[in-house]
Structure formats: structure tokens, C-alpha cells
Amino acid sequence: MGCRFPGPAVNPAAYWSMLREGGNAVREVPASRWNPDAYYSPDPDAPGKAVSRWGAFLGAVEWFDAELFGIPPRQAVHMDPFRICDGDHPHVVSLADVLQV
């Protein structure tokens, strides 16, 4: 089973250590994800805008092996990395599915 963690953690032990030491994985939106200037507004009522430039992001989502999960390349390039990682695709199994929680 594989696991993905936000921030610098690369395995469960590193993630637990980061949390135990009071660290967090929150950082500014990476330029590789989207342009925060295009979507940020301090006005929470601004339509189509985000009220924060920060989040906890998984690294290297572009390394997702779509072929392994039977996802056609044309579909894979348009998939949201969050949806790939959270198991929204029927071929991706989440930890909750495994544990049946």
C-alpha cells in the first residue's frame, strides 16, 4: 500500500515526526498548481475567488501513473490532482475503503 503526505514527509514515520514536533505542511500555493494571483481575493464574497494563498499540498502529483489504473492519457491530463489522490476515480482505492471505515 502506498501513502502520500503533504509537505516534506515522505513516509508515515516522517509525517508522524513532523506532527509530533509541532510542524505543519501548510505553504503558499506552488506555482506548478495554479497562479494564486489569478484566484486570490481577500473578499470572501468575491465570486470564483479563493480567500487564501496557502494550503497543504502533496508533492509530485504529476508522477501519478494513470496507465496503472487504466485511465486513458486524454482523461488523465485533465484530472484534478486532488481527485486522483483522494480516490474519486473508481480504480483508486483509499485507505478508508481498505479499512472499511
N, C-alpha and C positions, 0 to 999 in steps of 0.2 A: 504494500500500500504506500502511496506517495502522499506527502503533505506539503502544503505551501503556506508560508508565513510572511506577514508583512515586515517591512524594514530589513534590518541586517540579519535576522535569524534565518539560518539555512536548514535547521533541523529542530525537532521538538525540544531537545536539551538547550539549545541556544535561545529558543523562544522563551522557555520557562526561566532561564537565567536572566534574560532581558527584563521580564516582568518582575521577577523576584528582586532585582536591583533597582526597581522603580523606573526603568526606562519605558519608552513607548516607540511605536513605529510611525507616528504621525510626522508628515513632512509636507512641504509645498508640492503642488501638483507637478509631476515630471513633464517636461516639455514633450517627451515622446508620447504622452497620453492625449493631451489637448492644450490649447493655448488658454491659460487661465484669464488673461486679459480680455479675451473674447466673450467669456461666460460669467465673469465675476461682477457682482454689483452688491454694494453694502445694503441696498434697499431690498428687504425680504419680499416686497410685493412686486418687484420687477419681474415681468413675465419672461420665462426662458432663461433666467439667470440663476447662478449659484451664489450663496451668501458666504462662501468660504473658499479660500485658495489652498486649503490643507486637507489631507486625508491619509489613511494608512493604505499604501499601495503595495501590491505584490510585484516583485521584480521579474524580469524576463518572461512576461506573458507571451511575447512573440515567439517563444520556443515551443509553444503548445503544438503537439503532434496531432493535427487534425486527422491525418490519414489513419493513425492508430485507432481512432474512434469512429472511422467510417464517415467522416464529414467531408463532403466534396470541397475542393480548393476554392471554388467560386463562392461557396457559402462561408467558409472559414475566414476569408479576408474581411467579411462584413460583420462577423460576430463580435460582440462586446466582450472584452477580456473578463469582466466580472461574471458574465453569464457562462463563459467557458469554465471558470474556476468554481462557481457555486453549484454546478451540477444541473443547470437549467436544460442542458442538452440531454436527450434520453440515453445517450451512450456514456455519459459521465456519471460515475457513482459517487455520491457524497458520503462522508463519514456517518451522517445521520441515517442514510439508507443502510449502511453496513451494520450499524448498531441497532437499527430499527427503533430510534427514539422519537 
